[in-house]
Amino acid sequence: MFENLNWWEIGALLLVALLIFGDRLPQVISDGLRMLRNLRNMARNATGDLSRELGTDIQLEDLHPKAFIRKHLLSEEDEQAIRQPLQGAYDKLRSDLTDVHREIDDVASAADIRSSSGSTGTAGAASTSGSGTDVVAPQRRSFDIDAT
């Protein structure tokens, strides 16, 4: 909660709280903590009552509509039937991306002049890599600048 604040900012906030609440600051802090404890107890009791009424074990995270439907209304077969078309598309996309990644790696290794075996370092020299494609080394040019 306070990970974005440094110690000087926290101290300044405490000083402002002390100026606003004065002598009542300890009472305000204890009232806030008591309210937080009461809210936690109310949530725990409501979850317990709901679990008892539905006859199943419900956690607070299960009250999200998607999680509730998946856990309590769909059977395993229904969930697999819903996932099956999407799983096929996911597998195809993953294999396509793997192929593209492999091709990019091949092109990058073929274009890497430092790792090519036949490079002589002369201007315009072509070298071949292990994949059989020709890679042209960049030409070194020098320009004479006339100051006239």
Residue pairs with C-beta under 8 A, 6 or more apart in sequence:
2 10
5 13
17 25
18 25
21 28
43 60
47 58
47 59
47 60
50 58
50 63
51 57
51 58
54 72
56 72
61 67
62 68
62 71
62 72
70 79
74 82
106 131
109 115
109 129
109 131
110 116
110 129
110 131
110 133
110 135
111 135
113 119
113 127
113 135
113 137
113 138
115 129
116 127
116 128
116 129
116 135
117 127
117 128
117 129
117 130
118 127
118 128
119 125
119 127
119 137
120 127
121 137
122 137
123 137
123 139
123 140
123 141
124 136
124 137
124 139
125 137
126 134
126 135
126 136
126 137
127 134
127 135
127 137
128 134
128 135
129 135
